[in-house]
Amino acid sequence: MKGCLIAFAVFVIFLIVLGVGCGGYVAFKTRGLIAEVDQEMQQLHQTNERWPFELPEDGLLLEARVAIFLDVRDQARQPIAEFLASMDRLEGGQDLGMIEAFREGLGLMNKTLSAFRDVPALLNDGLIAREMSLDEYVWICETVHETLVKAERDGDAAAREIVLGLEEQNREVNIEVEDQRVSYHSLRRELERREGGWLPANLRLVVEHETAITESPARILLDAVVIQTIAPHEDRVDSGGDSGDDSGDMGK
C-alpha cells in the first residue's frame, strides 16, 4: 500500500494547481478528507483478505470475471468523468469573465476533491457487491492492457487498432506522482518494459470487449490511476508471478 495516499494527495494538489489560486478554500475542503480516503483504502485492501486471489497458472482471463471488472470499472469512473467534463469547460472558456472563470475553477476543484474521495469508495463498493478482490481487479486491468501493448508491439493488427483508439482517448492530465506522469501514455510505457508475453486467447477476449475498453477517456484514465497509484505493481503481494506468460506460447 506504499504511496497510495501520497499518490492521491499529489493527484489532488496537481490537478488543483491549474491556475485557480484558492489555497484557503482547498485547505478547508480537504480537512478530514485524508482520513476518509485512508479508511477507503484500507477497506479496498481488505477485499484481498475476504476474497484471496491467486494468479491462474494458465494466465487466462475468464469472460465472467472480465464482465465483473468492466462493471465495477464503469461505476468507479464517474467521478473522473465529471472532473474531465469540468476541465473541458474551463479550458474551453477563453471568453469567460473573471467571475465566471472563478466559478468554473471552483467547480473543477470540487470535482477534483470528489474524485479523490469517491473513486476508491466506488471501487470498494463495487468489489464488495461482486465479491472480487482488489488484487483480481488490478490483475485483470493489467492483463487487458499488457496484452494489447505487447500484441501491438508484435505486429497484431487488431491490437494495434485498439491501442490507437486508447491513444486517441488519452487525456494529458499528467498527474505528478513521485516524478511520474500518470496517463495512458505512461501506463503503456510501463507495461512495455515488463517481462513476459501475451496469450492469443486473452487478446480475442479483449477484442470482443473493445468498445467497453476504449469508449471513455475517464475509464482509461481510471485504469492508469488504479495500476500506477492505488495498487502499484511493485507494492502488491507476489501471488506466483507476473501477469504475462513466460512459457513461449505467445503471438497471434
Residue pairs with C-beta under 8 A, 6 or more apart in sequence:
1 41
1 45
1 235
2 232
2 235
3 177
3 178
3 229
3 232
3 235
4 41
4 229
4 230
4 231
5 34
5 37
5 38
5 41
6 177
6 178
7 177
7 178
7 228
7 229
7 230
8 37
8 116
8 120
8 229
8 230
9 34
10 175
10 176
10 177
10 178
11 116
11 175
11 177
11 182
11 225
11 229
12 30
12 112
12 113
12 116
14 174
14 175
14 176
15 83
15 108
15 112
15 173
15 175
16 22
16 26
16 109
16 112
18 87
18 90
18 105
18 108
19 105
20 102
20 105
20 106
20 108
20 109
22 105
22 106
22 109
25 106
25 109
26 109
26 113
29 109
29 110
29 113
30 113
33 113
33 116
33 117
36 117
37 116
37 117
37 120
40 117
40 120
40 121
40 124
41 120
41 230
43 124
44 120
44 123
44 124
44 127
44 134
44 230
45 134
47 124
47 127
47 128
47 132
47 133
47 134
48 133
48 134
48 135
48 237
50 128
50 131
50 133
51 131
51 132
51 133
51 136
52 133
52 135
53 133
53 135
53 136
53 139
53 239
54 239
54 240
55 139
55 239
55 240
55 241
55 243
57 240
59 143
59 199
59 202
59 243
59 244
59 245
60 199
60 201
60 202
61 140
61 143
61 144
61 201
61 202
61 205
61 206
63 205
65 132
65 136
65 140
66 140
66 144
66 205
66 209
68 130
68 132
69 132
69 137
69 140
69 141
70 209
70 212
70 213
71 126
71 130
72 123
72 126
72 127
72 130
72 132
72 137
73 141
73 219
73 222
73 223
74 212
74 219
75 122
75 125
75 126
76 119
76 122
76 123
76 126
76 222
77 216
77 218
77 219
77 222
78 118
78 122
78 218
79 111
79 114
79 115
79 118
79 119
79 122
80 115
80 119
80 218
80 221
80 222
80 225
81 216
81 218
82 111
82 114
82 115
83 108
83 111
83 112
83 114
83 115
84 171
84 173
84 217
84 218
84 221
85 111
86 104
86 107
86 108
86 111
87 108
87 173
89 104
89 107
90 101
90 104
90 105
90 108
93 100
93 101
93 104
96 104
119 222
119 225
120 230
123 134
123 137
123 226
123 230
127 133
127 134
127 137
134 230
134 231
135 231
135 236
135 237
135 239
137 226
138 226
138 227
138 230
138 231
138 236
139 243
141 223
141 226
141 227
142 191
142 227
142 233
142 243
143 202
143 243
144 202
144 206
144 213
145 187
145 188
145 191
145 223
145 227
146 191
146 194
146 196
146 198
146 243
146 244
147 159
147 198
147 199
147 202
147 203
147 206
148 159
148 162
148 163
148 166
148 203
148 206
149 159
149 163
149 188
149 191
149 192
150 191
150 192
150 196
150 197
150 198
150 244
150 250
151 158
151 159
151 198
151 203
151 252
152 159
152 160
152 162
152 163
153 192
154 198
154 250
154 251
154 252
156 203
156 252
158 203
158 207
159 203
159 207
162 206
162 207
162 210
162 213
162 214
163 188
165 210
165 214
166 184
166 188
166 213
166 214
166 220
167 184
167 185
167 188
169 184
169 214
169 215
169 216
169 217
169 220
170 183
170 184
170 185
170 217
170 220
171 183
171 184
171 217
171 220
171 221
172 183
172 185
173 182
173 183
173 221
174 181
174 182
174 183
175 181
175 182
175 183
175 225
175 229
177 228
177 229
180 186
180 228
182 224
182 225
182 228
182 229
183 221
183 224
184 220
184 221
184 223
184 224
186 224
186 228
187 223
187 224
187 227
187 228
190 227
190 228
190 233
194 233
194 242
194 244
195 242
195 244
195 246
196 242
196 243
196 244
196 245
196 246
197 244
197 245
197 246
197 247
197 248
197 249
197 250
197 251
198 244
198 245
198 250
198 251
199 245
199 249
199 250
200 250
200 251
200 252
206 213
212 219
213 219
214 220
227 233
